[in-house]
């Protein structure tokens, strides 16, 4: 079982919380991929990211179609 489940948006959060037995304190809301343009702001130090863990592991899931996932 993962330590956290990340979902993008209140609808996804509600559906997951209502339809699963996963602990609600281990479900977090994140931004959608459409906000990737913010990487430039991060690179220019307009936004800081604190990473207390040197062993950060992220599982990224894509679509079943490789073309859609790549896009």
N, C-alpha and C positions, 0 to 999 in steps of 0.2 A: 504494500500500500504506500503511495507517495506521501511525503510529509505535507505537501500543499497541493491544492488544485486551483489553477488560475483560470478565471473566466472573464470574458470581456463584455460587460454590460449588465444592467439590472435584470433584464429578462432572462438571460442565461443563468444569472445567480439564483433567481427565484425558482426557475425550473429545476436546477440541480439540487437546491436545498429541499424543495418539496418532493422530489422524486428519488432521492438517494438517502442512504443511511450514513453517508460520509459525515464526519464531525464538522459542524458548521464553523467552528473556530479555525479550521484548516482549509477553508475555502476563501480565496482572495479575489478581488476584482482588479483587473489589469486593463491597460489601454489596447485598443485594436492595432493591428499592423499598419493601418492607414496613417499612424502618427510617426512612422519611421523618419520623416523629414526632420524630426527633432534631434536625430543623431548629429547633425551639423552643429546645432546649438550646444550639444554635449561636448563635441570636439573643440568648440571654441570657448569652452568653459563657462557658458552662460547657465548651464545646468550641471549640478554635481550629482553623482551617484555614490552613495556610501555602500561599500561591500565589505561587511565585517568578516565574511567567510572566504577563506582562500580555496575552499573545496566546493565552490558553488557548482551545482549540477542542474541543468535545465533540460527537460524533455520537451521537444517541439514536435507536434503532430501536424501532418498535412492532409491534403485530400487524397483520395484513392487514385486519382489521376495524376501522374507525374507532371504533366504539362500545367495543370492548375496549381499544383504545389509550387512548381518553379516560378510561375507567374506571381 
